[in-house]
Amino acid sequence: MDSNPHRELFVQEAQEILERLSHCLSVLEQTPEDEPMLREVYRATHTLKSMAATMNLRRTADLCHSLESLLDRVLKESLPLTPSQLDILFRSADQLERLTRAAEGNEEWDETKESLLEEALHAAGTEAVTPGSRSDAGAPRVESRATAVQARTTAIRMNVRRLDNLINLTGELLIIRSRLRTLGAALNTPALKETIDQLHRVSDSLQREVLQARMLPVGSVFDRFAAVVRDLARQCGKQVRLVVSGHEIELDRTILDDISEPLIHLLRNAVFYGIESPATRAELGKPETGTITLSGRREADRVVLEVDDDGKGIDVDEVRSVAVGRGFVSADQAQGLSPQEVIGLLFLPGLSTASAVTEVSGRGVGLNIVRTRVEALRGSIEVKTTRGHGARFLLRFPPMLTILAALLVRVGEELFAIPMVDIAEVIEIDRADLETTNILFTRNRAVPLVDLAQVLDLGASAGRHSRAFVLISSLTTRGPGFVVDQVAGQQEIVIKPIDRVLNRIGGVSGATILGDGRVVLILDLQALVREERIERVARTGDV
């Protein structure tokens, strides 16, 4: 039988098994005496072996068989897993992921690839299952772990291509529905109105079902980071425990596919910069083993992913000194920056507090990559730190990316859409007040006002309307309030990509089509906040 027609099904089922295997290993790392979880690993390995044998994938089947032998001995001994045994299980899971990806790309079908990990596993033999023994030979570098996690999420994206097409078609249906509603209101025909209302209900149900199909629990990504942290801690000579929670929180597949790299950089920073050495922690009265927490939760209309460590925290004075020494800001500008703004400098490309460049860190690109990737997913970053007590990085994302509720605003003669999740507050003001002050006092803080018409190079809008509206971003607590001429209403929009030329325009993240057929640009309020902030500092040194 030609196995090619069954290859996609095998890969999908194998990936589900490997996700379950990763979760089980993460639990076993914390509780190595958990026999039911160990038996679940045994069952998952046995199932994958049977599937691989059916597909004539001998290396995958042989590796699973070797793992079965190891697990069988451990279960018969009724003892907790040793560090050496757990290390072999983690490395084997990595190898099984690589073999599965090779099978997906038809690379492994000729069975010619060598597997150093298989050889290490067979060579470990009796030693691997002897309590108290340890064998670290052949442990992969942390970069291979990170690469495996990112490649794994790519496989998820490739398998849902048809679902993505369905999402696009649903979006087109919503645009047509909006157009029909506009035409129906103009014609004012009862029968047509009733039909459009029915279409609205059906399309709403279709939209909810299709969007829900795009959602995946973050645990499918979280569980694979235990190996990354273990390897990096060993490489840095540190003792680190990773605690993961919030597995059930769901995110859009698009976000989940692309979130691995930012999270890996944050975890690497937590291990390298945050967690102290065992000796230092002992001197400080801390447990020798540091703790990093990776969690997910819902917060209003956003999903929050958090990386928290109990290490030394961020030294604001050190960051300020490094930024001045390397020419990122002048000494006068640096002194005027608040602690939170100083921490924000860490996200600039090339700024690092490491004393030397190593394989792990020091080039000052990691946090810049985090910010770039997170903001590309319409997310935001917040950093909280206490010197001597660790740092917390909070990443906030909308649950979905393709269809959003948006506020339509008019700036001069132009109409723009701004996602509602980016707006914390809308305040109506008298435009005459702008002639005397550019500061708005609200909720016990002063908000600098910026005319959005000037930011977008549309010319000053003063005098066109007696009233104006101020949009306060939900993405920062210190950003400006943007002044617009009118608020034209709220509407659910379908985000469409824009041409690469338009994509280079700062503050524009996409476009949408309204019910009357008009194409409206979608503004990226976070990018506008950042650009305005940078321009003010560069121009005046004012913060």
N, C-alpha and C positions, 0 to 999 in steps of 0.2 A: 504494500500500500504506500502511495506517495504521502509522506508526512507533511508536506508544505501546507495543504489546506487547513491542517490542524495546528499549525505553528502559533498563530495569533492567539488561539484559545489556550494553548499550553502556557504561553508567556503571561497572559492575563491571570490565569489561575496560579501560576508560580509566584507572580508578584504579590498576590493576596496572601499566599502562604508565607512569603518572606516578610511581609509587613507584620503578620502575626508572630513570626519567629523573632523579629526585632523587638517587638513589645515584650515578649516573654523574657528575652535576655536582659532587657532593661530592668525588669522586675527582679530577676535572679541576681543581678549585680548588687541590688540592695538587700535581698533576702535569699542568699544562696541555699538556705535549708528548705525552701518552698518546693516540696515534692510534687504537688499537683501541677505547678508551673513547669517543673522539669519534665513531667510526663507529657505536658502539652507540647513541649519542644520535641520530645521523642515522636509524638504522633505527627507533627508537622513535617519532621524530617522523613519519616516513613512514607507519608503521602507524596512528598516531592520525589522521593526515590522511585516510587512506583510510576509516577507520571513520566519521569525522565527515562526510565527503562522502556516504557511504551513508545516514546519518541526516539529511541535508540541514541539517547544522549549519555554515552557511557561515562564520561568524566563526572557529570553531575550525579549520576546514579552511584558511581563508585564512592564519591565524596560523602554522599548521604549515607551510604552503607557503613563507611568508616565511623561517621558520627553516631550512627545507631549503636555500633559496638562500644564506643566510648560511653554513651548514655546508658546503655544496658548495664555496664559494669558499675557506674556511679549509682544507679538505682538499686542494684543488688547490694551494694555496700551500705546503703541507707545513711550516707554521710553528706554534709553540705559540700557543695562544689568548692574545689580549691581554686585559688587565683589562676593557676596554670590551666586547669580545665576550662574555666570561664574564658580565658584568653583564647584558647583554641576554638571555642564555640563562636566567639565574636569574629575571629579571623576567618573561620569557615563560612559564616553567614556572609561576610564580605565577598568571599570567593564565589559563593553560590549566586550572589547578585551579579557578579561579573560574567559568570557562565550563562546566566539567564539573558543578560543584555546581548551577549555574543550570539546566543541562539536566536534572539529577535532579529538581529542583523544578518542572520545566516552565516555567521563567522565560525560557529562551532560545529556545523554539520559535518565537516570532514574530520573532526576530532584530532587535529594536528597540533593544537596549542598545548604548551607545557604548563603545568601548574605547580609552582614551587610550594604553595600552601598545602596541596595534597601530599607532596613528598614529606613536608614537615610534619603533617598529621600522622602519616604512616610511620615515620621515623620516631615520633614521640611514643607510640605504642604503649607499652606497659607503664612507662614513666608518666604518661599523660593522665593516667587514672590512679596513680599512687598518691594517697593523701599527703599533703604537705610539700609535694614536689613542685618545681617551677621550671618552665621552659619558655624563655622569651625569644629564642632564636627565630630569626626570620620575621619578626614583627614588622608590619608595614609602617611607613612613615605616615604622619597624620594627613599629609596632602592626599594620599590615596583614599583615605576615609572620606575626606570632603568631596573629592571627585566622584566617589561612588554615590554619595547622597545626591549630588546634583544630577548625575547621569540617570539615577533612578527616577527622579521627578520628570526628567525629559521623556522617559518611557511612558509615564502616566499621560503626558500631554499628547503623545502620538496616538494613544489608544482612544482618545475621545474626539478625534477630528470630526466624526459625523455629528457628535453632540454639539460641537462648536458651530457647524453649519446649521443645525436646527435652531440654535440660539440666534444666529444671524437672520434666519427666515422669520423667527418670531418677532425680532426687532422690526423687520420690514412690515410685518402685519400690524404692529402697533402704530407705525407711521401712517399706514393706509387707514387704520381706524380713526386716527386723529383727523386725517384729511376728510373722511366721510362725515365725522361729527361736525366739522366746520361747514361742509356743504349742506348737511341736513338742517343746520340752524338757519342757513340762508333760505332754503326751499320751504321750511316750516310745514312739512307734510307728515301728518300723524303716523301713517303706516311706515314711512321711511324712518321716522324717529324711533318707533318701536323696534324695527329691525336693527337699527344701529345700537340701541340699548342692549339688545340680545347679543349682538356681536361683541359688545364691550364686555359683557359678563363671561362669555365663552373664552374670549382672548385673554381676559384676566386670569381665568383658571389655567389656561394653557401656559401662560407666562410663569405663573407660580410653580407649576409642575416642572417645566423645563429648567427654570433657574434652580430649583431644588436639586435637580439631577446634577447640576454643576458643583454642588457643595460637597466637600469632603472634610472629615474630621482632621484636625491638626495633628492628632496622634500618629497619623500615617507618616508624618515627617519627623515629629519630635522623637519617636523611639529610636531613630537611627543615629542620634547625636551622642548617645552614650559612648560608643566606640571612639568618636572624635575626641571627646574630653579625656577618656582613659589614655589614649595614645599620647596626646599632647602633654598631659600631666606627667606621664612617665618620661617624656622627652625633656621636660623642664625640671625634673627632679622634685616634683610636688605631689602631695596627696590631695586629691580632689574627688568630691562626691557630687554627682549630678542628680537633682531631684526634679522630676517632671510631673506636671499636673495639668488638668484642663484638656485631656485627650479628646473629649467629646465635642469641643467647640468647633463649629464648622466655618469654613472659608471657601470662597470662590476658587475653583481649580486653578485659574490663571494666577491668582495670588499665591496659592500653595505651591505651584510649580516653580515660582521664582523667588520664594522666600528663603530657600535653603542657604544660598550664599550669604545674604546679610546675617542670618542667625549664626552661621559658622564663624564669620568674622567676629561677632560679638562674643561668642563662646571662647574663641581663641584669645581675644583681648582679656576676658575675665580670668582665664588661666594664666596668661603670660604677665599681664600688668596687675591684675587685681589680687589674686590669691598669693599670699606670702609663702615662703619656704616653711617646711615643718618646724625648723629651729626657730625662725623668727616668730611664728605664731605661738610657739611654746613660751618664748620670752614675753610676749604680749598678753599671755594668759588666755589665749584662744585655743580651741582644739587643733591638734596638728593637721587634721584633715579639714580642708576648706570645703565650703558648700556653694554650689552654683544652682540656682533654681531657674528652670525654664517652664513658663506657665502660659496658659491662654484663658481668656475670659471675655464675656460680653460686657460692654460698658455703653449704655444708651444705644445709639445706632451705630456703634463701631465695635470691632473686635480688637482686643488688646493682647499682644504677645509681649511677654516680659522676660528679660534676662537679668537676674539679680545675683550678686555675689556678696559674701561676707568678708571680703578682703580689705585692702588698705584704703580703698576709695580713690577719688581723683584729687590730686593736689593742685588747687586752682592757682596758687602762686607759681608753681613750677610751670604750668601750662602758659601762664602769662609771660614768664621770663623766656621760655623757649620761643614763643610767638614773636616777641620783640627781638630776640637774638638772631632769629632766622629771617627777619624782615617782613613778617606777615602784617604787623601793625607797628606804628611808632610807639615810643614810650608814653607819650601823652595820651594817645588813643587807648593804649592798654590800661592805663590808670583809670580812664573813664568808663571802662567796661564793667558791667555787673558780673558777679560770679557765674551766673547762668550763661551770659554772653561769652565769657572766657571759655567755658566748657564747649560752647558752640564752635570755637576755633578748631577744636580737635577734628571736626568734620571737613576741614579744608584739605585739599590734596597736598601731600608732602610734609604735613606737620605731625611729628611724632616725638614723644618724650623719651623714647628708648635711647640709651647711650650708645648702642651699636646695632648695626643691621645683622639679623640672624635669619635662619630659615623660617622662624615663626613670625617675627615682627620686626618693625623698625623703619620701614620705608614710608610710613604715613599715608598709605592708600586704603587700608582696611575700612576705617570709619567713613571715608569719602565714598567708597563703594556702597556701604550700608545706606548712606543718605540718598545717593543717586538711585539705587534700586528701590528703596522704600517709597520715595516720592514719585517714581515712575509708576508705581502701583496705587497712586493717589493716597498714600499713607503719610504719616507724620512721626517724628521721633521726639521723645522727651527724655531728658537725663536727670536723675536725682542721685545725689551722692552726699555722704557724710565722711569726712576724713577719718580714717581708721576703722570705719564700719561698713565699707563696701560701696557699690554703685549699682544703680538700677537703670536699665535702658528699656523704655516703653515704646513699642511700635504699635500705632493705631491704624487700622485699615477699615474701609467700608466692607461689609460682608460680600458685596457683589460689585462688579466693575462695569458690566455692559449696559445695564439699565438703572438709572438713578433718578431720584427726585431732584429737581433743579429750580432755582429762582431765576426768573427772567427779569433782567434789568435793562434800562435804557440809559445810554451814555451819549448825549447829544442826539444825533439821528440814528445811532447804531443800537442794535439789540444784541445782548449777550446772555448766555446761560451760565450759572454758577451752581455747582452741586450743593445741595442743602447741607450735606454733612460737613462742608467746609465753613459754614456760616454759624457763628454762635449767637449773633444778635443783629437785628435791623432797627435802627433808630431814625425817626423822622426829625429833621431840624429845619430851622428857618435859614435860608441861604444867606440872608443879610448878616447873620451872625458870623459867617465865614470871613467877612470883611474886617472883623475886629480881632479874631482869634483863629488859630488853626489847631486848637486843643479842645477835645470834648471830655468832660468829666462824667464818668459813669461807673457805677458799682465800685466806688472808692479807688478809682485809678484814673490817671490822665491818659487819654488816647490821642496821639498825634494824627491829624487828619490829612489825607492825601487825595487830591482830585484824580479820580480814575481816568478822566478824559486826558489829563496831562501825562499820566503814566503810560497810557496807550497811544500817546502822540496824536490825539484827536483834537487838540486845541483846548483852551480854557472853556468851561461850560457855564461860567458865572453869567447871570443875567437872563438865562433862557427860561428858568423856572424860579418861582418865589420860594418853593420848598425843595428840599433835597433829602437824600437818605444816606445814612452811614452804615456800611457793612463791616462788622467786626468779625475777624476770622476766628474760627474755633481751633486753629492749628497752632496758635502761639498766644502767649499771654502778654507779649510786649510789642506785637506788631502794630502797624498803623490801622486806622479805620479808613476805608475807601469810600469816597463820596460819589454817589451816582445821582442822576437826574430823576429817574422814576423807577418804581418797582412795578413791573407789568404782570406779575402773578407767578404762581407756582405750577409746575407741570412735570410729568414724568417724561424723561427723554431717553432716547437710544443713542449711545455714544458711537460716533463714526470716526475712523481714523482719518487724518488729513495728510495732504501731500507733504513730502519731505521738506520742501521749501518753506511751507507754512509752519511746519513742525519746529523750525529753528527760531520762530518768533517767540520771545520770552513771554510767559504767562498764558499761552494758548495750548491747551492739551487735547483738543479734538473739536468735533463739530456735531450738530444734530439738525434734523429736519422737522420743522413745526407742521402743524395741521394744515396751514395755508400754503405749504410748499416752500416756505423760506428756509434758507440754510443759515444757521446761527452758530457762531463760534462759542466754544466752551472755555471759560477762563479758569486758569489754575491759580487760585488765590494764594496758595502756599508759595509758588514761584514768584508771584508779584510781591508778597511780603518780603521774601528774601532779597530780591533785586532792589527793592526800595531801601531796605536796611543797608545793604552793601553800598549803594550810591550815596546815602547820607553820611556814612562813615568816611568814605573815600573823599567826599566833597568838603566836609566841614570838620570831621572828627567827632561830630555830635552823635550821641547814642540815644 
